[in-house]
Amino acid sequence: MINNSLSEQEVIRRNSLQRLRELGINPYPAAEYPVNTLASDIRNQFSEEKKNFQDVCIAGRLMNQRIMGKASFAELQDSSGRIQLYINRDELCPDEDKTFYNEVFKKLLDIGDTIGVKGYVFITQMGEITVHVKELVILNKSLHPLPVVKEKEGIVYDAFTDVEQRYRMRYVDLIVNPHVKDVFVKRALIINTMREIFNERGYLEVETPILQPIPGGAAARPFITHHNALDIPLYLRIANELYLKKLIVGGFDGVYEFAKDFRNEGMDRTHNPEFTVLEIYVAYKDYFWMMHFTEKMVEKVAMALHGTTLVKIGEHEVDFKAPYPRVTMYEAIKTHTGYDISGKNEDEIRRICDNLGIETTESMGKGKMIDAIFGEKCEHHFVQPTFIIDYPIEMSPLTKKHRSNPDLTERFELMVYGKELANAYSELNDPVDQRERFEEQLRLSEKGDDEAMYIDQDFLHALEYGMPPTSGMGIGIDRLTMFMTNNLSIQDVLFFPQMKPETGKGEISAGNDPFSQLGIPEEWTEVLQKLGYSTLSRLKEVDKYTRLHQDLCGYNKKNKLGLTNPSQEQVKTWLDNID
């Protein structure tokens, strides 16, 4: 029975499927198909003089058919690209029965079906390298038609370009947009190049827990889950830093991990709630050594991908050739705002924020305000790779105090194209100092900062056994891939980026009247939607209006939207208006 909701093409394909079975052809065979070459190998290595590739077995999707009576041409696409096929009726069906060619090939095969062919390679009169097919088998019958992408004289027509559909159906995107696959091949090369660098130095690749009793190692809002057997709450890790440093305590000289981290925060073009990060910790090193190590590593990655250190990112050509400039955070702020914030207390920093038009909240301590100044007024100026060094102590609770200025820490961030790419420290290994820093984070949490770090007693206990001088560095693999492949959206470098569920029947979307009835302006409705508040019921779940206000202002700042931030009282009114 054919489902009435199917399209005409889907009905035709299901009828073809049934007919194939009536002809005794299994459209989904289980047996191994002995592929012995790839389309790219044939294109790159075939020689008429050598007469190679005379017994090929190749498989892939049927992407084009040109039926011409007793002989036809087709195009097959495998994992390496496309190759032309030549099919002759009498060679494919040497006996009297021509059903396989006349009906199966000409009528029952559709674009997107997976086939296998055996034959030999030759060059047509038009100069096209082609597989002369002697045998053809169906390996998979496709029931849903692919988007039809046409190309003529190098110009692509009807391309599958709808961004949301591409992200939701990455499997289709990879089939019809071959350049997309190249991004992920390069992503793998980036990771493998870094892994080779670490392994050559004898550093150990490790794995640490994703489910953690305390979300430590970073200032971020965690995802929370529940362990039924132990009856305890657990957190998806926001960073693997503290576990890796425990391994340094345990006696390893160098450890690293390519980790999946999770942060329950807003999504935008450069942030995904699930992301990949590389963290490495090396004993007996400091942040000066780590700066040199990082710039040489990034330079080598650029060379591995492009054969040059010059990489185009957006409209800029970025040179990853080491060494990179070193600029202190105070120098950067003074250069781009005119304010010297060294030695200033929290009230003075808040007044500077007011003068610069940077909105603050009571929950923001000195560190967060300095971070806001740098983020809004300085960050975007650093297009070429630059190390921003020597951060204020309030911004860096896990970092060793600067050896010449106790108000600062030995920390750097590598800025590229106006974004943070890497973050590194001379790691704090004084257990007494570390406990005091954690306690200060606790005070910030009590003031309403929901991104303040938790106190990790087990980590403090480990430090009391003694951790040697150590430097650690974290680098975002997603962002590094964005830069190295010239993609300005993180969704383009993730196979399956997190997407807001498609609005179903009965759902109230953020673009509909109920939001405007709460007094929420249209521009902020869109931001709420980006933050995941797609329905009034989701918005009603907000327990602290100050937290929502902080999220809205943070999203506005991170994405440079230029919106006038709502006041805390306005946000409170929106929530109070929900029935």
C-alpha positions in Angstrom: 0.0 0.0 0.0 1.4 3.4 -1.0 1.2 6.2 1.6 -0.9 9.1 0.4 1.6 11.6 1.9 4.4 10.5 -0.5 5.4 12.6 -3.4 5.0 11.5 -7.0 8.7 10.7 -7.2 8.6 8.7 -4.0 5.7 6.7 -5.2 7.5 5.9 -8.5 10.6 4.7 -6.6 8.6 2.4 -4.4 6.9 1.0 -7.5 10.3 0.4 -9.0 11.4 -1.3 -5.8 8.5 -3.7 -6.0 9.1 -4.4 -9.7 12.8 -5.2 -9.0 11.7 -7.8 -6.4 9.2 -9.2 -8.9 12.1 -9.6 -11.4 14.0 -11.6 -8.7 16.5 -8.8 -8.0 17.4 -8.1 -4.4 17.7 -4.3 -4.1 19.5 -4.6 -0.7 22.0 -7.4 -1.1 24.1 -8.5 1.9 27.1 -10.0 0.2 30.5 -8.2 0.1 31.1 -6.3 -3.2 34.8 -6.6 -4.1 35.7 -2.9 -4.9 39.3 -2.7 -6.0 39.7 1.0 -7.0 38.3 4.5 -6.6 37.1 7.0 -9.2 40.0 9.4 -8.3 42.6 6.6 -8.8 41.3 6.0 -12.3 41.2 9.7 -13.2 44.6 10.4 -11.9 46.5 7.2 -12.9 44.9 5.8 -16.1 47.3 5.7 -19.1 46.3 4.6 -22.6 49.9 3.6 -23.2 50.1 1.4 -20.1 46.6 0.0 -20.6 46.1 -0.1 -16.8 42.8 -0.4 -15.1 41.6 -3.2 -17.4 39.8 -5.1 -14.7 38.1 -2.6 -12.4 35.4 -3.1 -9.8 33.9 0.1 -8.5 30.8 1.1 -6.6 29.0 4.3 -5.7 25.8 6.4 -6.4 24.3 6.8 -9.8 24.3 10.5 -10.3 23.5 10.9 -13.9 22.0 8.9 -16.9 22.1 9.7 -20.6 20.0 7.0 -22.3 20.7 6.6 -26.0 19.0 3.5 -27.3 21.3 0.5 -27.3 24.1 2.4 -25.6 24.1 4.8 -22.7 26.3 6.9 -20.5 26.0 7.4 -16.8 28.0 9.0 -14.0 29.0 7.2 -10.8 30.1 9.0 -7.6 32.1 7.2 -4.9 33.9 8.6 -1.9 36.6 10.1 -4.0 34.5 11.8 -6.8 32.9 11.0 -10.0 33.7 8.8 -13.1 31.8 8.3 -16.3 30.3 4.9 -17.2 29.6 3.5 -20.7 26.9 0.8 -20.8 26.2 -1.2 -24.0 22.9 -3.2 -24.1 24.3 -6.3 -25.8 27.4 -6.4 -23.6 25.4 -6.0 -20.4 22.9 -8.6 -21.6 24.8 -11.0 -24.0 21.8 -13.4 -24.1 18.5 -13.0 -25.8 16.9 -11.5 -22.6 17.6 -7.8 -22.6 15.3 -7.0 -19.6 18.1 -5.9 -17.4 19.1 -3.1 -19.8 15.8 -2.2 -21.3 13.8 -2.2 -18.1 16.1 -2.3 -15.0 18.8 0.1 -16.2 16.6 2.4 -18.3 13.4 2.5 -16.2 13.9 1.1 -12.7 17.2 2.7 -11.7 17.0 6.3 -10.3 19.5 9.0 -9.5 20.9 8.3 -6.0 20.7 4.5 -6.3 23.9 2.7 -5.3 25.3 0.4 -8.0 28.5 -1.7 -8.5 30.1 -2.1 -11.9 32.9 -4.2 -13.3 34.7 -3.5 -16.6 37.7 -1.7 -18.1 38.8 1.9 -18.5 39.2 3.7 -21.9 39.0 7.2 -23.3 36.0 8.2 -25.4 36.2 10.2 -28.6 35.4 13.3 -26.6 38.5 12.6 -24.4 36.6 11.5 -21.3 38.1 8.8 -19.1 35.3 6.2 -18.8 34.6 2.8 -17.4 33.3 0.4 -20.1 30.8 -1.6 -18.0 30.7 -5.4 -18.5 28.6 -6.1 -15.4 26.3 -4.0 -13.2 24.6 -4.9 -9.9 22.2 -2.9 -7.7 23.5 -2.5 -4.2 20.9 -0.2 -2.7 17.6 1.3 -4.0 17.1 4.9 -3.0 13.5 5.8 -2.0 13.9 9.5 -1.7 15.0 11.7 -4.6 18.2 13.8 -4.2 18.1 17.5 -4.9 18.9 18.0 -8.5 22.2 20.0 -8.8 23.1 20.8 -12.4 26.4 21.9 -13.7 27.2 23.3 -17.2 30.6 24.8 -18.3 31.7 25.0 -14.7 28.6 26.8 -13.5 26.4 25.1 -10.9 22.6 25.5 -11.1 19.9 24.6 -8.5 22.5 24.0 -5.9 21.5 22.6 -2.5 22.3 25.7 -0.6 19.5 26.2 2.0 21.7 26.5 5.1 19.2 25.1 7.6 18.4 22.1 5.3 22.1 21.4 4.8 22.7 21.3 8.5 19.7 19.2 9.2 20.4 16.7 6.4 24.2 16.6 6.3 24.0 13.2 4.6 22.3 14.9 1.6 24.7 17.8 1.8 27.7 15.5 1.5 26.3 13.7 -1.5 25.4 16.7 -3.6 28.0 19.2 -2.4 31.3 17.4 -2.8 33.3 20.4 -1.5 31.7 19.9 2.0 33.5 16.6 2.4 36.8 18.3 1.9 36.2 20.4 5.0 35.9 17.3 7.2 38.9 15.6 5.5 40.9 18.7 6.5 39.5 18.6 10.0 40.8 15.1 10.4 44.2 16.2 9.0 44.4 19.0 11.5 43.8 16.6 14.4 46.2 14.0 13.0 49.0 16.6 12.5 48.6 17.8 16.1 48.6 14.2 17.4 51.8 13.5 15.5 53.5 16.6 17.1 52.5 15.4 20.6 53.5 11.8 20.0 56.9 12.7 18.6 57.6 14.4 21.9 56.5 11.4 23.9 53.3 12.9 25.4 50.6 10.4 26.3 47.1 10.6 24.8 44.6 9.9 27.6 40.8 9.8 28.2 39.1 11.5 31.2 35.5 11.3 32.4 32.7 13.1 30.5 30.3 12.6 33.4 31.7 14.5 36.4 30.5 15.1 40.0 31.8 18.7 39.8 31.9 20.8 36.6 35.4 22.2 37.0 38.2 23.6 34.9 36.4 26.5 33.3 33.9 29.3 34.0 30.8 28.1 32.2 27.2 26.9 32.8 27.0 23.1 32.8 24.5 20.5 31.6 23.1 18.5 34.5 22.0 14.9 34.5 21.2 12.2 37.1 22.9 8.9 37.7 20.1 6.5 38.7 22.2 3.7 40.3 24.2 6.1 42.5 21.2 8.5 42.9 23.5 11.6 42.4 23.5 14.5 40.1 26.3 14.5 37.5 27.5 17.2 35.1 28.6 16.9 31.5 32.2 18.2 31.6 32.8 21.8 30.7 36.6 21.1 30.6 39.0 18.3 31.3 41.7 20.5 32.8 41.5 19.3 36.4 41.7 15.6 35.5 44.7 16.1 33.2 46.5 18.0 36.0 45.8 15.1 38.4 47.7 12.9 35.9 50.6 15.3 36.1 50.5 14.9 39.9 50.5 11.1 39.3 53.9 11.3 37.5 53.2 11.7 33.7 55.5 14.4 32.2 53.1 15.2 29.3 49.4 14.3 28.7 46.9 15.4 26.1 43.3 14.7 25.2 41.0 15.6 22.2 37.9 16.0 24.3 34.2 16.6 23.8 33.1 19.4 26.2 29.6 20.7 26.8 28.5 24.1 27.9 24.8 25.0 28.4 25.0 28.4 26.9 23.9 30.3 23.8 24.4 29.1 20.3 25.7 31.4 17.5 28.0 31.3 14.4 31.0 30.6 16.6 29.6 28.6 19.5 28.0 25.2 19.7 26.9 23.7 23.1 28.9 20.5 22.3 32.4 21.2 21.0 35.8 19.6 20.6 38.9 20.9 22.4 42.5 19.8 22.6 44.1 20.2 26.1 47.7 19.4 26.7 49.7 19.7 30.0 53.5 19.4 30.2 55.5 19.2 33.4 58.5 21.5 34.1 57.4 24.1 31.5 56.0 27.6 31.7 53.7 29.8 29.6 56.7 31.2 27.7 57.6 27.7 26.5 54.0 27.0 25.7 53.7 30.2 23.6 56.6 29.0 21.4 55.2 25.4 21.3 51.7 26.7 20.3 52.8 29.0 17.5 55.0 26.3 16.0 52.2 23.8 16.2 49.7 26.1 14.5 52.3 27.0 11.8 52.8 23.3 11.1 49.0 22.7 10.9 48.8 25.5 8.3 51.6 24.0 6.3 50.2 20.5 6.4 46.8 21.7 5.0 47.9 24.4 2.6 51.6 24.1 1.9 52.0 27.7 3.1 51.4 29.7 6.3 49.2 32.2 4.4 45.5 31.3 4.9 42.5 33.3 3.7 39.9 33.9 6.4 36.9 36.0 5.3 38.3 39.0 3.5 41.7 38.8 5.3 44.9 36.9 4.5 46.2 35.6 7.8 49.8 34.6 8.2 50.4 31.8 10.7 54.2 32.0 10.3 55.8 32.0 13.8 56.7 34.0 15.9 53.5 35.9 16.8 53.5 39.3 18.6 53.1 39.3 22.4 50.8 42.1 23.8 49.8 42.4 27.5 46.1 42.7 28.2 46.6 46.1 29.9 48.5 47.3 26.9 45.7 46.2 24.6 43.0 47.9 26.6 45.0 51.2 26.9 45.8 51.2 23.2 42.2 50.7 22.1 40.2 52.6 24.9 42.7 55.1 26.2 42.2 53.8 29.8 45.0 52.4 31.9 43.2 49.9 34.2 46.4 48.7 36.0 45.9 49.0 39.8 42.2 50.0 39.5 39.7 48.5 42.0 36.3 47.0 41.2 34.4 50.3 41.6 36.9 52.1 39.4 36.6 49.5 36.7 32.8 49.7 36.8 33.0 53.5 36.2 35.3 52.9 33.3 32.8 50.4 31.9 30.1 53.1 32.3 32.2 55.6 30.5 32.8 53.2 27.6 29.1 52.3 27.3 29.6 48.7 28.5 26.7 47.5 30.5 27.5 45.7 33.8 25.5 43.9 36.4 26.0 43.6 40.2 27.0 40.0 39.8 30.0 41.0 37.7 33.3 41.1 39.5 36.4 42.9 38.5 37.6 40.1 36.2 34.3 39.8 34.3 34.2 43.6 33.7 37.8 43.6 32.4 36.9 40.7 30.1 33.9 42.7 28.9 36.1 45.7 28.1 38.6 43.6 26.2 35.8 41.7 24.4 33.9 44.8 23.2 36.7 47.2 22.6 39.9 45.3 21.8 39.3 41.7 20.6 38.2 42.5 17.0 41.5 44.4 16.3 43.6 41.3 16.5 43.2 39.7 13.0 46.7 38.4 12.6 47.8 35.8 15.2 48.7 37.6 18.5 49.3 36.4 22.0 47.4 38.5 24.6 49.4 37.8 27.8 49.5 38.6 31.5 45.8 38.5 32.5 44.6 40.1 35.8 44.4 37.6 38.6 40.6 38.0 39.0 40.2 36.5 35.5 42.3 33.4 36.0 41.5 31.3 39.1 43.6 28.3 37.9 46.7 30.3 36.9 50.0 30.9 38.7 50.6 34.5 39.8 53.0 36.4 37.6 56.6 36.1 38.8 57.1 39.9 38.7 53.6 41.3 39.4 51.3 39.5 41.9 48.3 41.3 40.5 48.7 39.5 37.2 48.9 35.9 36.1 51.1 34.0 33.7 48.4 33.4 31.1 48.0 33.9 27.4 45.2 33.7 24.8 46.1 33.3 21.1 43.8 35.7 19.2 43.2 35.2 15.5 40.6 37.0 13.3 39.3 38.8 16.3 38.6 35.5 18.2 40.2 33.5 20.9 41.8 30.4 19.4 43.9 29.0 22.3 44.2 29.6 26.1 47.2 28.7 28.2 48.8 29.1 31.7 51.7 28.6 33.9 49.5 26.3 36.0 48.8 27.2 39.6 50.3 24.4 41.8 50.2 26.2 45.2 47.4 24.3 47.0 46.8 27.1 49.5 46.6 29.8 46.8 44.4 27.6 44.7 41.9 27.1 47.6 41.8 30.9 48.2 41.0 31.4 44.4 38.2 28.8 44.6 36.8 30.5 47.6 36.7 33.8 45.7 34.8 32.1 42.9 32.3 30.9 45.5 31.8 34.5 46.6 31.1 35.5 43.0 28.6 32.6 42.7 26.8 33.9 45.8 26.6 37.3 44.1 24.7 35.7 41.2 27.5 34.7 38.8 26.2 31.4 37.6 29.5 30.8 35.6 31.7 31.0 38.6 33.9 27.9 39.3 32.9 25.2 41.8 35.3 24.3 44.6 36.8 20.9 43.6 38.0 19.4 46.9 39.5 16.3 45.2 41.6 18.5 42.9 42.8 20.5 45.9 43.6 17.2 47.7 45.7 16.1 44.6 47.6 19.4 44.6 48.6 18.9 48.2 50.5 15.8 47.1 52.5 18.2 44.9 52.3 19.0 41.2 55.5 20.0 39.5 55.8 23.3 37.6 53.5 22.8 34.6 52.1 24.6 31.6 48.8 23.7 30.0 47.1 24.8 26.8 43.6 24.4 25.3 42.8 25.0 21.7 39.3 24.8 20.1 39.4 22.3 17.3 36.2 23.5 15.8 37.4 27.1 15.6 40.8 26.1 14.3 39.1 24.1 11.6 36.9 27.2 10.8 40.0 29.3 10.3 42.0 26.8 8.4 39.1 26.1 5.9 37.8 29.6 5.7 34.4 28.9 7.2 32.9 31.6 9.3 30.2 29.5 10.9 30.9 26.7 13.3 28.0 24.7 11.9 30.0 24.3 8.6 32.8 22.4 10.4 30.5 20.1 12.4 29.0 17.1 10.7 25.8 17.4 12.8 25.5 20.8 14.5 23.0 21.2 17.3 19.8 22.6 15.8 16.6 24.0 17.3 13.8 21.4 16.8 11.6 22.2 13.9 8.4 23.8 15.3 5.6 21.2 15.2 1.9 21.6 15.3 0.6 23.4 18.4 4.0 24.9 19.2 4.1 28.6 19.8 7.3 29.9 18.1 9.2 32.9 19.2 8.2 34.8 16.1 4.4 34.6 16.9 2.1 37.1 18.7 2.4 35.7 22.3 5.9 37.0 22.6 5.0 40.5 21.4 2.1 40.4 23.9 4.6 40.1 26.7 6.1 43.4 25.5 9.2 41.8 24.0 10.6 43.7 21.0 10.9 41.8 17.8 14.7 42.0 17.7 14.9 40.5 21.2 12.4 37.8 20.3 14.9 36.6 17.7 17.7 36.5 20.3 15.5 34.6 22.7 14.9 32.1 19.9 18.6 31.7 19.3 19.1 31.1 23.0 16.6 28.2 22.9 13.5 29.9 24.2 11.3 28.9 21.3 8.0 28.7 23.2 6.4 30.5 26.1 6.6 27.4 28.2 10.4 27.3 27.7 10.6 31.0 28.7 8.4 30.2 31.8 11.1 27.8 33.0 13.5 30.6 33.7 14.1 30.8 37.4 16.2 33.9 37.6 15.5 37.0 35.5 19.0 38.2 36.2 20.4 35.1 34.6 18.3 35.7 31.5 19.3 39.3 31.4 23.0 38.3 31.5 22.4 35.8 28.7 20.7 38.3 26.5 23.4 41.0 27.0 26.2 38.4 26.6 24.7 37.2 23.3 24.4 40.8 22.1 28.1 41.4 22.9 29.5 38.1 21.5 27.7 38.5 18.2 28.2 42.3 18.0 24.5 42.8 17.2 24.6 46.4 18.3 21.2 46.2 20.0 20.4 48.4 23.0 20.4 46.0 26.0 17.2 45.7 28.0 17.3 46.6 31.6 17.0 43.9 34.3 13.6 45.4 35.2 12.4 45.1 31.6 13.4 41.4 31.5 11.7 40.8 34.9 8.5 42.4 33.5 8.6 40.1 30.4 8.7 37.0 32.7 6.1 38.4 35.1 3.7 38.9 32.2 3.6 35.1 31.4 0.4 33.6 32.8 
